[in-house]
Amino acid sequence: MSDTSSLAASSTLWRDTQIALWNALKIGGSLLATWTVAVAVRFVLPRLLGPEGYGVYNFTEAFATSFFVLASLGIETYVQKEIPVRAEHASDFFGGVLTLRLALGVALFAAMAAILHFGGRPPQVRLMVYLFAVGQLLFLSNATFSAMLHARGTVDGLSVVTVLAKLLWGAGILAALTSRTGLIGLAAAFALAEAVKAAALFSLCRRHLALRLHIDLAQTKRVVISSLPFFVTTLTTTLFSKLDDTLVGFLASDREVGWFGVASNLSQVALLMTPLIGSVVLPLFSRVATRSRAELDNVMRRSLEVILMIAIPASLALGLGADVWVRIVGGPDYAPAALALRILAPVFVLTYVAMICADCLYVEGKSWRVTWVCLGGLVINVTLNATLIRPMLAALGPGGAGVGAAVATIGTEAFTCCLFTLAIGRRVLDRRLVSTVARLAAVCAAVFVLHRLCAFLGPARLALDAAAYAGLALLTGAVRVGEIREFASSALKVKQSTA
């Protein structure tokens, strides 16, 4: 009997993993398409706007995002944790959450208007902030819709809508650049794309989850209270990524924001898998955790292993070629951004480890532990930014403010990653994972030495770096092609059985 139960549990785990892998492949394809559009836009904006204009664009976007994260309420993480096991629950609270967000939006608009007015910001900057704020309010609703569809496991329509919305955004950017709307048109393009996406995703949620709009105050209150630790975590992590742009804008200049913005946006390439972790890994952890802790530990370690296989070489490529990538994206005017990009490049390996550990803590009911770690990280982030931006600017000259913000970012991520890993304990490691990380580190060290020895080749050595990394990773077994092929094959098979 025990053997039969063990086989059934193993079969269920494998099927859950296959479904998660197939959804990850579909969402990954969607992300690749949307990132292609986003990167194309990021290639155009810095060159056409110049450091100062690009700095205004980044400042207004970051300022609006930093405020409207207060309206997120942490609902998305709650959805990813609860909806996989009871889809009908979505209609209990969505109407109330939407109403609450609208009320918060009005208050946040008033607060932003007051700060911008007394801060002496020109009318154009204020209007851009307001347009980005409208887009952020719609973005929050879209994040909730997406979380529901991910949790339900129905991501086909979501992938298509995501790509189409990004194409619409790119077309809006192009129209703004070729018309007289200028910077204001860039902000309006974001709001328009999010509005169209919201209408499409709401329709998908009505179809797949029978989502209904009604207000249940008791359910809304209960969900908002249950989401409080997730909300604080979302608040802190969003501020991690946006507060530096805002503080550089207030403590330095728009030109410094422009330089740091290019480094920050380029470094986002290493965060390509972040949506996959939130929308695929957490629901998978939730399902597995209902069966056994041993299964959860195993899935956690294997997820972390696969993610590091991708994140580590991406970070290495960003760091080694920082001056080349900055020159390609922005041209020679953005050369001061290269050092900040080199500092930011490895930070996202820490980010991925922290995210996997945090998801594991979530499904084990330790949400407040995640919250306290993130709050501590926020305090460190603000302190480091306020302490380093102006001194680094004075010491290094052009681009120094961005270097200070980059050091603050990596210090924050190191702090949170260490605490999350300690919270999980030795469960996060096994011999296979330690071996994989050690091999990847050795390969990175070898490629770094090769890169320095071949300095005479100039930018061409990046191709040699890539070839050397691929060869050494396969030779040492740091990347196992056979296992990746098996996972992909299994994911394709499960597509047919779940169609």
C-alpha positions in Angstrom: 0.0 0.0 0.0 2.8 2.4 0.9 4.6 1.7 -2.4 1.3 2.5 -4.3 0.9 5.7 -2.4 4.5 6.7 -3.0 4.1 6.0 -6.7 0.9 8.1 -6.9 2.5 11.0 -5.0 5.5 10.8 -7.3 3.2 10.8 -10.4 1.3 13.8 -9.1 4.4 15.7 -8.4 5.8 15.0 -11.8 2.5 16.1 -13.5 2.4 19.3 -11.5 6.0 20.0 -12.4 5.3 19.3 -16.1 2.3 21.7 -16.1 4.5 24.4 -14.4 7.2 23.8 -17.0 4.9 24.0 -19.9 3.3 27.2 -18.6 6.9 28.6 -18.0 7.7 27.8 -21.6 4.6 29.7 -22.9 5.1 32.6 -20.6 8.8 32.6 -21.4 8.0 32.9 -25.1 5.7 35.7 -24.4 8.3 37.5 -22.2 10.9 37.1 -25.0 8.6 38.8 -27.4 7.7 41.6 -25.1 11.3 42.1 -24.1 12.2 42.3 -27.7 9.8 45.2 -28.1 11.0 46.8 -24.8 14.6 46.5 -25.7 14.0 48.0 -29.1 12.3 50.9 -27.4 15.1 51.2 -24.9 17.6 51.4 -27.8 15.7 54.3 -29.3 14.8 56.4 -26.3 18.3 57.2 -24.8 19.7 58.2 -28.2 16.8 60.4 -29.2 16.1 62.0 -25.8 19.6 62.5 -24.6 20.8 62.0 -21.0 18.7 64.9 -19.7 15.4 64.1 -21.5 15.8 60.4 -20.7 16.4 61.4 -17.1 13.1 63.2 -17.0 11.4 60.2 -18.5 12.9 57.8 -15.9 12.3 60.2 -13.0 8.5 60.6 -13.8 8.0 56.9 -14.3 9.9 56.0 -11.1 8.1 58.7 -9.1 4.6 57.5 -10.1 5.5 53.8 -9.5 6.9 54.6 -6.1 3.6 56.1 -5.0 1.1 53.7 -6.7 2.8 50.6 -5.3 0.8 51.6 -2.2 -2.4 50.6 -4.1 -1.1 47.1 -4.9 -2.3 45.8 -1.5 -0.2 42.6 -2.0 -3.2 40.9 -3.7 -1.2 39.2 -6.4 0.9 37.0 -4.0 -2.3 36.1 -2.2 -3.9 35.1 -5.5 -0.9 32.9 -6.5 -1.0 31.2 -3.2 -4.8 30.6 -2.8 -6.5 30.5 -6.2 -4.6 27.4 -7.5 -6.6 25.3 -5.0 -10.0 27.3 -5.1 -10.5 29.3 -8.2 -14.1 30.4 -7.3 -12.7 32.5 -4.5 -11.5 35.2 -6.9 -15.0 36.6 -7.3 -15.3 37.0 -3.5 -12.9 39.9 -3.2 -12.0 41.3 -6.6 -14.8 43.9 -6.8 -14.0 45.2 -3.3 -10.3 45.3 -4.1 -10.9 47.3 -7.3 -13.0 49.8 -5.4 -10.4 50.2 -2.7 -7.7 50.8 -5.3 -9.7 53.5 -7.0 -10.2 55.3 -3.6 -6.5 55.0 -2.8 -5.7 56.3 -6.3 -7.5 59.5 -5.7 -5.6 60.1 -2.4 -2.2 59.3 -4.1 -2.9 61.7 -6.9 -3.5 64.5 -4.4 -0.3 63.7 -2.5 1.8 63.6 -5.7 0.4 66.8 -6.9 1.3 68.6 -3.7 4.9 67.2 -3.7 5.5 68.2 -7.3 4.0 71.6 -6.8 6.0 72.5 -3.7 9.1 70.9 -5.3 8.9 73.4 -8.2 8.6 70.8 -10.9 7.5 72.2 -14.3 4.0 71.5 -15.7 5.3 69.0 -18.3 6.9 66.9 -15.6 3.7 67.0 -13.5 1.5 65.9 -16.5 3.9 63.1 -17.3 3.7 61.9 -13.6 -0.1 62.0 -13.7 -0.3 59.9 -17.0 2.2 57.4 -15.6 0.0 57.3 -12.5 -3.1 56.4 -14.5 -1.1 53.7 -16.2 0.1 52.4 -12.9 -3.4 52.0 -11.6 -4.3 50.0 -14.7 -1.1 48.1 -14.4 -2.0 47.0 -10.9 -5.3 45.6 -12.1 -3.6 43.8 -14.9 -1.2 42.3 -12.4 -4.1 40.9 -10.5 -5.8 39.5 -13.7 -2.5 37.9 -14.7 -2.0 36.3 -11.3 -5.5 34.8 -11.5 -4.9 33.3 -14.9 -1.5 32.0 -13.9 -2.9 30.4 -10.8 -5.7 28.8 -12.8 -3.1 27.5 -15.3 -4.7 29.2 -18.3 -1.9 31.3 -19.8 -2.4 30.9 -23.6 -4.7 34.0 -23.9 -2.6 35.9 -21.4 0.6 35.3 -23.5 -1.1 36.7 -26.6 -2.6 39.7 -24.9 0.8 40.5 -23.2 2.5 40.5 -26.6 -0.1 42.6 -28.3 -0.2 45.2 -25.5 3.6 45.5 -25.6 3.4 46.0 -29.4 0.7 48.7 -28.9 3.0 50.4 -26.3 5.9 50.3 -28.8 3.7 51.8 -31.5 2.6 54.5 -29.1 6.2 55.3 -28.3 7.0 55.5 -32.0 4.1 57.8 -32.6 5.1 60.1 -29.7 8.7 60.3 -31.0 7.6 61.2 -34.6 4.9 63.8 -33.5 4.9 66.9 -31.4 3.7 65.2 -28.2 7.2 64.5 -27.1 7.8 63.3 -23.5 4.1 63.6 -22.7 3.2 61.2 -25.5 5.6 58.6 -24.1 3.8 58.6 -20.8 0.4 58.5 -22.6 1.5 55.5 -24.6 2.0 53.5 -21.4 -1.4 54.4 -20.0 -3.2 53.5 -23.3 -1.5 50.1 -23.6 -2.4 49.2 -20.0 -6.0 50.2 -20.6 -6.4 48.0 -23.6 -4.6 45.1 -21.8 -7.0 45.5 -18.8 -10.1 45.2 -21.0 -8.7 42.0 -22.6 -7.5 40.4 -19.4 -10.8 41.0 -17.6 -12.6 39.2 -20.5 -10.2 36.2 -20.1 -10.8 36.1 -16.3 -14.6 36.1 -16.8 -14.2 33.2 -19.2 -11.7 31.0 -17.3 -12.6 31.9 -13.7 -16.2 33.1 -14.1 -15.0 36.3 -12.4 -17.9 38.5 -11.2 -17.8 42.1 -10.1 -19.6 42.6 -6.8 -18.5 44.1 -3.5 -18.3 41.9 -0.4 -16.9 44.1 2.4 -16.3 41.2 4.8 -14.4 39.1 2.2 -12.5 42.1 1.0 -11.4 43.0 4.5 -10.4 39.5 5.2 -8.3 39.2 2.0 -6.7 42.6 2.5 -5.7 41.7 6.0 -4.4 38.3 4.9 -2.4 40.1 2.2 -0.8 42.6 4.5 2.5 40.8 4.7 2.5 40.3 1.0 1.7 44.0 0.5 4.6 45.1 2.7 6.9 42.8 0.8 5.7 44.1 -2.6 6.0 47.7 -1.4 9.6 47.2 -0.3 10.7 45.3 -3.4 9.2 47.8 -5.7 10.8 50.7 -3.8 14.1 48.8 -4.1 13.9 49.1 -7.9 12.4 52.6 -8.2 13.6 54.5 -5.2 17.1 54.9 -6.5 16.0 56.7 -9.7 13.8 59.0 -7.6 16.6 59.8 -5.1 19.1 60.3 -7.8 16.7 62.8 -9.3 16.3 64.7 -6.1 19.9 64.5 -4.8 21.7 64.9 -8.1 20.4 65.9 -11.5 18.2 64.7 -14.4 21.4 63.9 -16.4 22.6 61.6 -13.6 19.1 59.9 -13.7 19.5 59.4 -17.4 22.9 57.7 -17.0 21.8 55.5 -14.2 18.6 54.8 -16.0 20.5 53.2 -18.9 22.5 51.1 -16.6 19.4 50.0 -14.6 17.4 49.2 -17.7 20.1 47.2 -19.2 20.5 45.2 -16.0 16.8 44.4 -16.2 17.7 41.8 -18.9 19.0 39.6 -16.1 15.5 39.8 -14.5 13.8 38.2 -17.4 12.7 35.2 -15.3 11.2 37.3 -12.5 7.6 36.9 -13.8 8.1 33.2 -14.2 9.2 32.8 -10.6 6.2 34.7 -9.3 3.5 33.3 -11.6 4.7 29.7 -12.2 7.0 28.7 -9.3 4.8 30.0 -6.4 1.7 28.2 -7.6 3.7 25.0 -8.1 5.2 25.3 -4.6 1.6 25.8 -3.2 0.4 22.6 -4.8 3.4 20.6 -3.7 3.4 21.9 -0.2 -0.1 20.4 0.4 1.4 16.9 0.0 4.8 16.9 1.8 7.7 19.1 2.9 10.2 16.7 1.4 8.7 17.2 -2.1 8.7 21.0 -1.5 12.4 21.0 -0.6 13.2 18.9 -3.7 11.2 21.1 -6.1 12.7 24.3 -4.5 16.3 23.1 -5.0 15.7 22.0 -8.6 13.9 25.3 -9.4 16.8 27.2 -8.0 19.3 25.1 -9.9 17.7 25.8 -13.3 17.3 29.5 -12.6 20.9 29.9 -11.6 22.0 28.1 -14.8 20.4 30.9 -16.7 20.9 33.9 -14.4 24.6 33.5 -13.8 25.8 33.6 -17.4 23.4 36.5 -18.1 24.9 38.5 -15.2 28.4 37.6 -16.4 27.7 38.8 -19.9 26.3 42.1 -18.6 29.3 42.8 -16.4 32.0 41.9 -18.9 30.5 43.8 -21.7 29.1 46.8 -19.7 30.9 49.5 -21.7 29.9 47.8 -25.0 26.2 47.5 -24.1 26.0 51.1 -22.9 27.6 52.3 -26.1 25.2 50.3 -28.2 22.1 51.5 -26.4 22.9 55.1 -25.7 26.0 56.0 -27.6 29.1 57.8 -26.3 27.0 60.3 -24.3 26.1 57.5 -21.9 29.7 56.2 -21.2 29.5 57.2 -17.5 26.8 54.6 -17.0 29.2 51.6 -17.6 30.6 51.4 -14.1 27.1 51.4 -12.5 26.1 48.6 -14.9 29.2 46.5 -13.9 28.2 46.9 -10.3 24.6 46.0 -10.9 25.3 43.0 -13.1 25.8 40.3 -10.4 23.1 41.5 -8.1 20.3 39.6 -9.8 21.8 36.2 -8.9 21.2 37.3 -5.3 17.7 38.4 -6.3 16.7 35.1 -7.7 17.9 33.1 -4.7 16.0 35.4 -2.4 12.8 35.1 -4.4 12.9 31.3 -4.4 13.5 31.2 -0.6 10.7 33.8 0.0 8.2 31.7 -2.1 9.1 28.7 0.0 8.5 30.7 3.2 5.2 31.9 1.8 3.7 28.5 1.3 4.9 27.4 4.7 2.9 30.2 6.3 5.9 32.3 7.3 4.8 35.4 5.3 5.7 37.9 8.1 9.2 36.6 8.2 9.6 37.6 4.6 8.0 40.9 5.4 10.4 41.8 8.2 13.4 40.9 6.1 12.1 43.1 3.2 11.5 46.0 5.6 15.0 45.7 6.9 16.3 45.7 3.4 14.3 48.9 2.6 15.8 50.7 5.6 19.3 49.7 4.4 18.5 50.7 0.8 17.3 54.2 1.8 20.2 54.6 4.1 22.8 53.6 1.6 21.3 55.7 -1.2 21.1 58.8 1.0 24.7 58.2 2.2 26.4 57.3 -1.1 24.8 59.2 -4.0 26.3 62.7 -3.3 29.7 61.5 -2.0 30.1 59.2 -5.0 29.1 62.0 -7.4 31.7 64.2 -5.8 34.4 61.6 -5.9 33.8 60.1 -9.3 32.3 63.0 -11.3 29.8 62.2 -14.1 28.0 58.9 -13.4 29.1 58.8 -9.8 25.5 59.2 -8.5 24.5 56.1 -10.4 27.5 54.2 -8.9 26.3 55.1 -5.4 22.8 53.9 -6.2 24.2 50.7 -7.7 26.3 50.0 -4.6 23.1 50.6 -2.5 21.2 48.1 -4.6 23.8 45.3 -4.3 24.2 45.9 -0.6 20.4 45.6 -0.1 20.1 42.4 -2.2 23.1 40.8 -0.3 21.4 41.6 3.0 18.0 40.1 2.0 19.5 37.1 0.2 21.6 36.1 3.3 18.6 36.4 5.7 16.2 34.5 3.4 18.8 31.7 3.0 19.3 31.5 6.7 15.6 31.4 7.3 15.3 28.3 5.0 18.5 26.7 6.5 20.3 23.7 5.1 17.1 22.6 3.3 18.0 24.9 0.5 21.1 23.0 -0.3 22.0 19.5 -1.4 25.1 18.0 -2.9 23.8 18.4 -6.4 23.0 22.1 -6.1 26.3 22.9 -4.3 28.2 21.1 -7.1 26.3 23.0 -9.8 27.0 26.4 -8.2 30.7 25.5 -7.7 31.1 24.5 -11.3 29.3 27.6 -12.6 31.5 29.8 -10.4 34.7 28.1 -11.7 33.5 28.6 -15.3 32.8 32.3 -14.6 36.3 32.7 -13.1 37.9 31.1 -16.1 36.0 33.3 -18.5 36.8 36.4 -16.6 40.6 35.6 -16.8 40.2 34.9 -20.5 38.4 38.2 -21.0 41.2 40.2 -19.3 43.9 38.3 -21.3 42.2 39.1 -24.6 41.7 42.8 -23.9 43.6 43.5 -27.2 40.6 42.1 -29.1 38.3 44.9 -28.0 34.5 44.2 -28.2 35.2 41.1 -30.3 36.3 39.2 -27.2 32.7 39.0 -26.0 32.0 36.4 -28.6 35.1 34.5 -27.4 33.8 34.8 -23.8 30.4 33.4 -24.9 32.0 30.4 -26.7 34.3 29.7 -23.8 31.5 29.8 -21.3 29.3 27.5 -23.3 32.2 25.0 -23.9 33.3 25.0 -20.3 29.8 24.7 -18.9 29.1 21.7 -21.0 32.5 20.1 -20.4 32.3 20.5 -16.6 28.7 19.4 -16.4 27.6 22.8 -14.9 24.8 22.8 -17.5 23.1 19.4 -18.3 21.7 19.5 -21.8 20.1 16.0 -21.4 18.1 17.1 -18.4 17.0 20.3 -20.1 15.9 18.4 -23.1 14.0 15.9 -21.0 12.2 18.6 -19.1 11.2 20.3 -22.4 10.0 17.1 -23.9 7.9 16.3 -20.8 6.4 19.8 -20.9 5.4 19.3 -24.5 3.7 16.0 -23.7 1.8 17.5 -20.8 0.4 20.2 -23.2 -1.4 17.5 -25.1 -2.9 15.9 -22.0 -4.1 19.2 -20.5 -5.3 20.9 -23.8 
